[in-house]
Amino acid sequence: RFIVRPDVRQSRMADFLDWVLSMLSTSSSQTMEGTVIVNGMLQALAQLFKHGKREDCLPYAATVLECLDKCKLSESNQMVLRKLGMKLVQRLGLTFVKPKVAKWRYQRGSRSLAANLQVQGAPVHNQKPEVAAAAQDDDDDEEYDIPAEIENVVEQLLVGLKDKDTIVRWSAAKGIGRITGRLPKELADDVIGSLLDCFSFQETDNAWHGGCLALAELGRRGLLLPSRISDVVPVMLRALTYDEKRGACSVGSNVRDAACYVCWAFARAYEPAELIPFITHISSALVIAAVFDRDVNCRRAASAAFQENVGRQGTFPHGIDILTAADYFAVGNRVNCYLTISVYIAGFPEYTQPMIDHLVNMKINHWDGVIRELATKALHNITPQAPEYMANVVLPRLLPLSVGSDLHTRHGAILACAEITHALCKLAQDNNRSVTYYFSEESLEGLKQIHQEVCCFCFCRGLGGELMRPAVCTLIEKLSLSKMPFRGDPIIGGWQWLINDSLRHLTLVSSAARQHIKESAVSALAALCNEFYINERGEADAVLQEELVTQYVSELQNSEEMIRCGFSRALGALPRFLLKGRLQQVLEGLKKVTVISPEDVSFAEARRDALIAIAKVCQTVGVKGDGSQQEYVCRENVDHIYGTLLSGVTDYTTDSRGDVGGWVREAAMSSLMEVTLLLVQNEAQLINANICKQIMCWLAQQSAEKIDKFRAHAGSVFLTLLHFDHPPVPHIPHREELERIFPRSEKETLNWNAASAAFPRITQLLGLPAYQYHVLLGLSVSVGGLTETTLRYSAQSLFDHMKKIQGDPSALEAFCETLLKVFEDNLHNDRVSVPLLTMLDQMLANGCFDLFTEQENHPFPVKLFTLCKEEIRRSKDIRKLRSSTGVFCGLIQFPGDMREKVFFQLFLLLCHPFPIIRKTTASQVYEMLLTYSHVVEPAVLEQAMAILSDTNW
């Protein structure tokens, strides 16, 4: 602003520009200092040509442009410099042409939303906007010549549309819009023609994005005349689905977002009559983008553009209804879009076929597996809207793709065939028609051939098998559920072979894909057995049953963990008619998997799946108290089942992955709940009091432990059993007290994950004799743990309980007896003993046992000392030794003969080979002598403390 002042301009503007251009010429953008200088010069020039008068800046514009060309800013790796260069180029271009509004531009008349909405129901009249006469345009255009530099400026802006950075492309797009608005009609049309060249599939996604931004700017300013709409709309529709694969992902979300911006701009720019020929294509494309786009920002942009078109144009079919279902917030959830909103919109006939075609052409071969699976489920849900089109057009198109060469297309096509077939069969059954009503002979044969082709070309081997195996298993499941007339066909044996082969090859696939393959194979097995292995009498073929069950049970002892997992879950999925007469064999086989032996101690996943399978088998066969143990859960086998499940709650196996036993405990708790509720609802008398007590006590222990996830699961199961009413679970110890501690109203709201909410409740169970041992065992691990929040709240809850029972000697005695029993039962079990020592140290320091200091040689401290001494014998565990030092120092407060023995143990620790133990012991003994100074003669005390403090331990 200073330079363009009239008085300064005349005397200093030329000199300033000379200095700026010389600095630009001599500075290099390759150095940090040069980058800063060029940045400053470009900003100064941009501001100068923005605020200066055209007649003042015009004499220098050509020189500045020439200097700018020599700097070659488009080759710089600095995004800011390229952006400033683009800004300066467009301002130079605006200087070259006169500042006038083009009279040839398209001007829409009324832009009132209220007016649009009032006439939505009326037919659209072809109202042409007021456009100045061509003769007047010609007169205006002939008033001055367009400088030759404009061609250079426009070319640089068009190149800027392809820049790698969005901010540079956006600046170039705005420049294109501003300069085109000052050009004659013919030149402006040439610019638009050059702009449309950006939209070829030889160009990068950057060019498509920049081109869309420029189109939106031109449309917004009325510079795209209606005659050009027919050229622009096809480009815009392609941009709405632009998705270019790059390696394991794709690019193009910014292009689709910008294409939505173009649609939004066109809605505001044109009269409804101009867009009427293209309404069907634009509305379908926007609906598809709003519902099926992978990225949430694109779905929301498309929804906003659709809303703008409904409001401004008023010609979109069923616009208001669709907007209500697919608003900004509704399209935020991708699963909801694919499975719910899409079905509603497909109910409008204008959108049904375009949506189906888009899913088949663009989404079942998408690079993202989640999108492929959602697309096939969406096809399943949309099938009832167009069953003939699905059966006669879509399915024949998918069958060749399902055995094609491209992996992603093959995967999506197989899943799509499965889902569409299932939907068509359900529709036929609902209408009391044959399941093959919608299928031709060629389609049925093609569905059967998929499995054979996939196996023949070894598509299930290698990395592709991770996608193919679950896809073909899903196909088997859906064809079985569809009740296809394949009974007795050799294809059934092929399907069974593939399921078994998938379960045997779980070890050869990545850990991420194992669970999905296992679940798909098990689901397929269940559907296959239920449909094709049962005869008219509801029984299984004896030979087939013998072969299948024996084969699966034998695989349970395989040396590979994943094979045990797969066949355990497979046994759990078998229908009742296959388990009849074989129940004991199956349960014994699964029980062996749950037993921990030295060679399979780390097979936690196999034990987890076996426990899950046991519960599933029990639910499948049902309960009959006086029935046969080969057919039902009955008096003869219920105790054995509970024994197996309860053994899983004690699995604390750890390996390099951490507490893998937690998976087993979690599965055991879920299975205990499922089996118990099954018995309660059928024959509750099979549950004896001892079993019920064990279940509730183990659940209480798990509810007091340190890992939030498992504590929350245990708490949830505990409250489910406690508050179950149909009918109530019998023999729960202290039911009334438990219902007072855990009111029914808080069953859903109590946050077991939060230590601050869980531990104040669970410590109240310490006052109930039946639960005291197990809750104290769980609390020991939490109070002596390492997690700060768990430690803080569990310790505080424990200390609060100890304060309550200080005035009740009998309660305190009972608590101490239980504590000593927990210690004694877990001697040399580091999982419990180490945190237990830490907990004892804290309890002694907090005066929890002050009542016993009044009696010499009280049995509690004497027994505690003996157990501590035994625990650290020959131990080299530093954490255990440091914790024991704290316990020994705390035991000094108890009078009697034991005090001398405690001192002797501390002296031994002062002489320990490990320096850290000597140093820690010296520090704690020093603090102990300060706290309990009465236990030593004053003269000896002073000398001892001097030795402890002065010695370099």
N, C-alpha and C positions, 0 to 999 in steps of 0.2 A: 504493500500500500504506500510505503514511503517513496519508492522509486517511481510509481505511476502518478504521483502528485504533479500537477501542471508545472510548478516551478522547478522541481527536481528532474522531471522527465527531460526537459530541454537540455539541461546541462550535464546530467549524469547517467541517463538511461543507456546511451550507446557505450559509454565506458564500462558500465556495470556488466552489460551483456558481453563485451569483449573479454572482460576478466573471467566471467563465468565460463564462457566457451573455451578460453585458454586452459582453465583449470580442468574442464572436462576432457580436453585433448591430452593433457599431460598426466592425468591420474589414471591409475590402473585399478580395475575392480577386482584384481586377483589378490591384493593385499588388504589387510584390515584398515590401514590408514586411508588407502585409496578408496575403499568402499564407503567409508564415512564421508569423504570429500564429495564423491560422485552423488551420494545420497542427498547431501545438503544442496548441491548445485541443482539437481533435478527438482527438488522441492521448491527452490527459489524460482526456477523458470516456470514451473507449473502454476505457482501463485501469481507470478507476473502476468502470464497469458490469461489467467482467469480474471484478474481484477483490472487489467489494463484495457484501454479503449482499443477497438479493432484498428482504427486508422493509425493509432500510435504504434501498435505491435506489428502490423502487417509488413512494414519495410524490413523487419528483422526475421520474420518467420521462416523464410526460405533458407537463410543462413543457419538458423538454429536447427532446422530439420536436417540440413546437410551434415552439420556437426554431430547430430544425434545418430544419423546413419553410420557415421564412421566409428562411433563408440561401440556398435554391435552389442547393444544391451540384451538383445534376444538370446545371445549365446552365454550370457552371464549365469553363474550358478546361484546368484543372490536373488531370491524371490522379490524382495522389496525393490531392488533396482529395476527389475523387469516390470513390476507394477507401476512404478513411477514413470518409467519410459513410456508405457502404454497410456498413462494419464496425460503426459506431455504431448504425445503424438496426436491424441484426439483433440486437445486444446489448440494445437497448431492447425489441425484440419478445420476446426471451427473458426479460426482466424482467417483462413484462406477464403471461406465462403461467407456470403452476406448473412447476417442474423435475421432471417425471415422464416415465417411459418409457411410450409409448402401448401399451396392452395389445392393441390391435387390429392391431399391426404384424405383418408376415409374418416368421416365424422358421423358418429352415431348420435341420434337425436336424444330423446329422453332417456335418462339412466336411472329413473326412479324405480326402486324395488317394489314400492307399493303399486305403481302402475303396471308393472310386469305381472305381479301376482293377481291383480284384478282381471287381467285379460287371459290368464292361463287357460281357462276353459274354452275361450273363443278361438276360431281358426286364425292362423297367422297370415296376415296379408303381406304381400311382397312390397313393403314400403322401402323405397330407395332413399338413402340419405342424400342430403344436399351435397352435390359435388360441383365444384366450379366448372364452368364451361371449358372445353379443351382449348378453344381459341384464346381464352384469357390466360390459361396455363402457358400457352406458347408465347404470348406476349411477355409474360413475366420471365420466362426462361430466356428469352432473347435479350433481356435488358443487360445481362452481363455474361461474360465467358467464365467457365469453370477453370481455375488454374490447373496446370499440369501436375502440380504437387499433390493434388487431391488423390490421384491414382495411387501414388506412393503411400499416402496416409491410410487409405482404405485397405491397401494390400497388407500393410503392417498390422492393422487391426484384425484383418481376417486371419493372419498368422497367429496373432495373439489369442484368438479363440481356441487354438490347439495347444496352448501352453500347459505345462504339467501342473501348475498351481491354480486352484480355483479362483483366488483373488485376482490373478492376472486375467483370467478368462472373463470374469465378471466385469472388470474395468474395460476390456476390449468390447464386450457386448454393449455396454452403455455408450461407448464411443461410436459404435456402428449405428445405434439408434439415433444419437444426436446429430451425426453428420448426414445420415440418410434423409433426415427431416429437412435439410437445407438444400438438397440436390434436386435437379429437375427429374420429372417422372421417369424418363428413359434411363438416365444414369442410376436412379434408385432401383429400377427394375433389374439392371445389370448387377448391382450389389446383392440383391436378393438371389439372383441366379447363382452368383459365386458362393453365397452363403449356403445354398442348398447342396453344393458340392461337398460340404463337410459331412453330409449324411450318406456316405458309402461305407460298405463293410470292409473297405481297404483302410479306412481311417481308424484311429484309436478312439477309445472311450472319451478321451479329453476333447477331441474334435466334436464328437456328438454332444457332449455336455455344453461346450461353448456355443455350438450352433443352436441348441435349444434355448439357451439364455438370450442369444441375439434375436431369435424368432419371437420370443416373449416380449422383448423390448420393442421390436418393430410393431408387433400386434398392439401392444399397449398404447403406442403413440399414433396408431392409425395409419402406419406406413405400409402395411400389407394389404393391398387392395383385394376386394372380393375375387377378382380374376385369378389371384394367386392361391386362394384357399385350396383349390383342388390339387395343387402341387404340394402344399404344406401338410395337409391332413394325413396323407399316407405316411409321410416321414414322421410325423408326430405319433402316429399309432405304432410304428415300429420302435420308436424310442421308448414308448410306455412299457414295452416288454424286452428292452435291451438287456442282455445278460451274457457277458463273454467270459468263458472259463479261462482261468489262469492257474495252472498247477492244480493244487488241491482246493482252490476256492474260485471266486469269480469277481469281476469288476462290472460296474454298470448301475449301481444303486443311485449314484449321483445323476446319471443320465435319466433314469426313470423319474427321479424327483424333479429334475428340470423340465421333463416332458409334462408333468402334472402342472407345473408353473405355466407352461405354454397354454394348456387347456384352461387354466384359471384366467389368464390374460385374454384369451379369445372370447371367453364368456362375457367379459366386461366390454370388449371392443366392438363386437358386431351385433347387428340387428338379428333377431331370431330367424328372419327369412333367409339370411345369407348362409346360415349353418344348417338349415333344414335338410339338405341332401346328405349331410354327413352325421346327422344326429344319432342314427342307429349304431354306427361304428364307434363314434366317440363315447356314447353312453356305455356301450358294452365294454369298451377298453378300460374306461375309468372304473366301472364296477369290478372288473377282473383285477385291476391293480389294487383297488381298495380291499379286496377280500383275499387274493391269492399271492400278493407280493411277499417275498421273504422278509424284507426289512420294514420295521414298524414305521420309520419316518416316511417311506414311500407309500405305505398304506394310508397313513394319515394325510399325506399330501394329496393323494388321489381322492380321499373322502372330502377334503376341503374343496378341491376342484369340482367334484361332482355337485357339492352343495352350491357352489357359486353358479354353476350352469343351471341348476334347478331354479335358483332364485332369479338370475338375470335373463336366461333364455326362456324358461317355462315350457320347454318342449321335450324334456327327457321323459321317457315312459315310466310311469309309477315312481316319479322322482321323490315325492314326499315320503311315500311308504318305505322306500329303500333307505332314504336318509335317516329315518327314525331307527331302523335296524342297524345301519352301518355308520354311526356317527363317529366323531373323533375318538371317543373313549372306547367304544365297542370294538373298533378295529385294532386296538392296542394289544389284544390277546390273540396270538396267531392261531392257536388250537380252536378257539371260539369262532374265528373267521372261517376256517376250513370246514368245521364240522357242524356249525349251527347257522351262522349268518348266510353262508353259501346256499344252504338248503332252502332258506326262506326266499332269497332272491331268485333262485332257480325256479321257484314256483311261478314266476312271471314269464310267460312264453317267449317274450322278446330276448330274454337273457339266457334261457336254458341251454340252447345249442352252443352259443359262443363260449359259455363257461365250460361245458364238457370238452369242446374242441381245444380250448386253452390248456386244460389239465392234461389231455392226452398228448398234445403236441409239445408243450413247454415244461410241464411239471413232472411227469412220470420219468423223464430222463434227466432231471435236475441233478446237479453235482452234490447237493446236500441230501443225505439219506433221510433226514427228518422230513424234509419237504416232499420227497417221493412217497413216504409212508402216509403223510397227511393227505396228499393228493389222491391216493388210492382209496383212503377212507371216505374222502369227500365224494369220489365217484360212486362209492357204495350208497351213500346217503342220498345222492341226486338221482340215482337210477330209477326210483319210482316215478319221477317227473317225466322221464322219456324212455320207457322200457324198450319200445321197438327200435328207437335210434341206437340205444346201447347194444341190443342184441344183433341188429342187422348191419350196423356200420362200425361202431366202436370195437366190439369184440373181434370181428374178422380182421380189423386193422392191428389189434394188439397181439394176436396169436403169432404172426411172423416175427414181431419184435421180441417176443419172449424167448426166442431161440436165436436171436441175432448175435452179432459180434461185440457190440458195445456193452460193457459190464453194467453201467448205470441204467441204460435203457432196458436191458434184459431184466434187471432186478425190479425196476418199476413196472414193467409190463406184466411180469409174473404176478406181482402183488395186485395189480389192477385187474387182471383176469380172475384172480381168486375173489376179490371183493365184488366185482360186477356179477359174477356167476352166483355168488351167495345171495346177493340182493335180488336177482331175477328169480331165483328159486323160491325165496321167501315170498315174493310178490305173487308168484304162481300159486303157491300153497294157500296164501290168504284169499285168493280168488277161486279156490277150489278147482284148480287146474293141475295138470300133470307137471312135475318138476321140470320136465324137458320141453314145456310148451313154447318157450321163447328160443330154444336152441335148434339149430340145424344139425344134421348128421356131421357135417364138416366141422362145426364148432365143437361138438362133443369129442370127436376124434382128435381135434387139435389140442383140447384140454388134456386128454390122456397122453398125447405125444410129448407134452412139455417135459415131464419127468424123464422120459426115455432119451430125449434129445440132450437134456442137461447132463445126464449121466454118461451118455455116449461120447460127448465131446469133452468129458472131464472138467465141466464147468464148476464142479463142486470141489476141485482140488486147488491148492495154493491159496493166495490172498483172496481171489474171487470167491472162494468157498465160504468166506465169512459173510458174504452177502447172499450167495446162492442158496446155501443150506437153509437158513431161516425163511427165505422166500418160498422155496419149494415145500417146506414143512407147512407154511401158512396156506399154500395152495391145497395141500393134502387135507388140512383141517377144514378149509372152507368147502371143498368138494364133498367131504364126508358129512359136514353139517347140512349141506344142500341135499343130502340123500340121493346122490346121483346113482343111476341104475348100473353100477359096476360090480355088483355082488357076483363072486365067482370068476371075475375077470383076472387074468394073470397080472394086471397092473397093480392089484392089491399087494401081491408079494413084493413087487418092486418098491412100492411105497414103504412097506414094513422094513425092507432092507435099508432104504435110505435113512429112515428114522434111527434104526440101530447103528448104522454107520456114523451118523452125526453124533450120537452119544459116545461112540467109541473114539472119535477123533477130536474130542474137546481139548485134549492136551496139545494138539497141533495148531490151534488157533490162538489169536492174541487174547490176553486176559480181558480186554474191553468187550470182545465179541462173545466170550464163552457163555455168559449169563443169558444173552438174547437167543443164542443157538439152542441152549438147553431148554429154555422156556418154550420156544417154538416147537421143538421136537416133542416135548412132553404134551403140549396141547394137541399137536397133530396125532399123537398116539392115542390119547383119550378119545378124540373124535372118531378116529379110524376104528378102534375097538368097539365103540358103542354102535356104530353103524353097520360094520361088515363082519364082525366076529360073533354075532348073536343069532341064534336060530329062531324059528317060529315059536318054540316053547320057552324062549327067554333064557336059554342055557348056552354055554360055550361048547365048542367041539373039544372033546376030551384030549385028543392028540395035540391039537393046537395049544390048549391051555397048559398041558404038561411041558411042551417044548418052550413056550414063551416064558412061563413063570420060572422054570428051572434055569433057563438061560440067563434071565435077569438076576436071579438070586446068586448064581455062580459069579457073575461079573462084580458083585458087591465086594469080593475079596481080591479084586485086581490090585496090582502093585501101583497103579496110577491113580492119584487122588481124584482127578477130574472124571475118570470113568466111574468111580464109585459114586460121585455126585450125580452124574447123569442117570445111572440106572436106579439109584435110590429114589430120585424124583419120578422116574418112570413107573416104578412099583407103586408109588403113592398116587399115580394118576390112573391106574388100572380100574376098570369098572367092577361092580360087585360080582357079576356072573363069572369073571375070570379069577376072582379071589376066593370064590366059594370052594370049600374043601382044601384050600391052600393057605389059609390065613396064618396058621402056626409057622409054616415054612417061611413065609414072607416076614413075619415079625421076628423070628429068630435070625434070619439073614440081616435084617436092619439093625437088630440089637448088636450083632457082632461088629458092625461098622462103628457103632457109638463107643465101643470099648477102646480105651487108650492103651496101646502096647508100645514097646520101645521102638519098633520099626516104623510105626505110623503115628507117632506122637504129634507131628505137625499137620496131620490131615484134618484140620479143624473144619474146613468147608464140607468135607465128606460127612463128618459127624453132625454138622448143622443140617445138611439136607436129609440125612437119615432120620433125625428127630422130626423134621417137618413131614417127612413121608409117613412116619408112624401115625401122626395125628390124622393125616389125610386118609390113610387106610382105615382107621377106626371110624371116621365119619362116613366112609363109603359103606362099610359092612354093617354098621349099626349096632345097637345094644340089645341083648336078650339074656337076662340073668341066668336062666337055666338052659341056655342054648349050648351048642357045641363050640368048643374053642377053635375048631377049624372053619367056623362060619361067622361067628359073632364075637363082639366084646362081651365076656361073661364072667361069672364068678371065678372060673378056673384061670383066666389069663389077665384079669384086670390088675392084680397086684404086680405081675411081671411087667406089664406095660408101664405102670406108674414107676416101678423101680428103674426102668430104662430111662424114662423122662427125667426123673429126679437126679440120676447120675449126671445128666447133662448140665444141671445147674451148678455143679461143683467143678466144672472145667475151667481152669485158670491158665491154660497153656499160653506161653509167650514164645515168639520167635522174632526174626528180624523185622517182621511186619508190625510187631507190638502185641497187644493183648488179643490174639486171635481167638482165644477161648471165649471172648465176649460174644462172638457170633453164635457159638454153641449155646451159651447161657440164654441169649435172647431167643433163639429158636426153641429151647427147652421151656422157657416161660410161656411163650405163645402156645406151644403144643399142650402144656399142662392145662392152660385155660380152656383150650378147645375141647380136650378130652373130658375135663371136669364138667363143663357146661353141657356136653353131649350126654353124660351120665345123669346129671341132675334133671335134665328135661325128659329122660326116658325111665331110668331106674336108679333113683338116688340112693337106694339102700346098698348099692355096690360100693359106695364111697365110705370107707370106715374112718373113724375118728383119728387114728394115728396118721393115715395118709393125708387127710385134710390139714392136720396140724403141721406136718412136714412141709406141705405146699406153702401154707401161709407164712411159716417161719423163714423158709428160704426166700420167699418174695420180699419179706420184711428186710432180710439181710441185704438183698440186692438193692432195695430202695434206700439203703443207708451208705452205699459204696460211692466211690469217688468219680467214676466216669458218668458224665451227665446223661448221655444217650441211653445207657443201660439202666441208670437209676430211674429215668423217666419211664422207660418201658416197663420196668418192674412195678413202679408205682401205679401205672395205668392198669396193669393186670390185677394187682392187689385190690384196687378199688372196684374193678369190674366184678371180681368174685364176691367181694364184700357186699356190694349193693345189688347183686343180681336177684330178681324177684320172681322168676317164672319157672319153677319155684325157687326159694332161697337155697343157697349152698349149705348143706348140713354140716354140723360139727366144727364150725369156725370158732377157735378159742377166743374168749373175751369179746364176743360180738358187740355187746352193748357199749363197752368202753371204746372199741374201735369206731363205732358209729358216732360216738361223741367226739372223738379226736378228728375223724374224717367225715363231716356231715355230708349227707347225700347231695345237698345243694352245691357243694364245692367239688363234686366229682369231675366235672368238665373244666372248671376254672383253675383248679390247683396246678401251678406250674412246677412240675417235678424237675424240670431242667434247671431251674433257678435254685441254687443252694440256699439262698436267703428264705425261700418259701418252703423247701422240702425238709430241711434238717430240724427246724423247731417242731414240726409235726412228728417226724419219725422218732425223735429222741423221747417223746412221751411214751413210746412203747417199752422203754426201759423199765417203767413201773409195772409192766405186765409180766408175770413170771414166765409164761409160755414163750414170750418173744425176746426176753432179756438177753439170752446167750447170743442169738443170731444177730440181733440189732447191734449189740456191743462188738461183735466180730466185724460187722460191716463198718461201724463207726471208727474202729481202730485204724482201718485202712484210710479213711477219709481224714481223721484228725491228724494222723501222722504222715499225711501225704505231702506233695510238693506244690499243688495248685493253691494259689493264695486265697481265692474266694471260697473254695471248698473248705480249706483248712480253717479259715476265719469263722465261717458260719457254723460248721460242724463242731468246732471246739467251743464256741460260745454257747451253743445249744447244750452240749454235754456239761459244761460248767454250771449252766443254769439248773440243770437237773440235779447235779451234785449238791448245790446250795439247798434245794428243796428237801433233800433227804438227810441233811446234816443233823436235824433234830430227831431223826428216827433211827436209833442205833440198829434195830433189826433190819431195816431196809438197806442201811449202809453195809451191814455185814453180808447180806445176801448179794449185794452188788459186788463187793470185794471177792466173794467166793466165785461168782461168775467170771469176774475179771481174771482171777488166777487160773480158772479152768480154761478160759480162752487161751491164755499164755501157755499153759501146760500142753494143751492139745495141739498147739502150733509151734512147739519148740523146733528150731532149725528150719522152719518154713519161712524163708526170708520175705515172702510176699506179705505175711502177716506180722512176723516177729519184729522186723525193723521198724515199721510205722507204729507198732504197739509200744516199743521202747520209747519212741518219740512222744507218744501220747502220755505214757506214764510220767515222763520227765515233766511235761506241761502240767499234769494233774498234781504232782508232788509240789511243783513250784507255786501252784495256785491254792495250796492249802486244802485240797479236797479230802485229805485223810488226817486232818489235825486232831480229830477225835481220838485217834489211836496213839497220839504222842503222850497221853496221860498215863499209859500203862506200859510197864517195862516188858520187853520181849513179847510184844503182841504177835500172835501167829501170822497176821497178814504181812507185815514188813519182813519177817523172818523167811516166810515162804517166797515172797517176791525176790528177796536177795538171792536165795538158792536158785531160783529159776533164771535170774539175770546172769548169775555166775555160770550156769550151765549153758546158757545161750551163747555167750561170747567165748566159750572154751575153744581154743585152737582156731578162732575166727580171724580172718584177715580182711574182713569187710569194714572199710573205714567208717562208713555211715553207721553201721551197727555199733562199732566200738565207741564212736563219739556220742551216740544216743545213750549207750549204757553208762558212760561217764556221768551224764546228767542224772540218770536214775540213781546211781550210787551216791552222788552228792546230795540228792533229795532224801535218801534213806538215813542220812546222818542225823536228821531231826528226831528219829525214833530212839528212845533210851533203851539200854539193855546191853547184853553181851555182844549183840550183833554189831555194835558200833565199831568195835576193834577190828572185826572182820571186814567191814566196809572200808576202813582206813587202809587195811592191808591190800585190798583190791585196787584202791586208788594209787597206792605206792607202786604196785605192779604195772599199772598203766602209765605211771610217770617214767617207768623204765622200759616202755614198749619200744620195739625196734623202729616203728614208724615215727618220724619227727612230728608229723601233724597231730598224732595221737598224744605225744608227750606235751606238745604246746597247748592243745585243747584241754587236756586234763589239768595242767598247771593253772590255766586261766580259770577253769571252773572250780577247782579246789580253792583258789584264792577268793573267789566270790562266795563260795560256801562258808569259808572261815569268817568272812565279814558278816554274813547273814546269821550264822549259828555260832557266834563267838563263845558261847557258854560251854561248848563241848570240849574246849581245850583250855589248859591253864594259861593265865595271861602272859607269863614269861615265855612259855613255849610258843604261844600264839604269835608274839611279836617276831621271834626268831624264825618261825616257819614261814610267815608272810614275807619276811625279808629274803629268804632263800627262794621262794616261789617267784618273787618279782625280779630279783637280780640275776637269776640263772638264765643263760641263753639255752632254752629248751630245744 
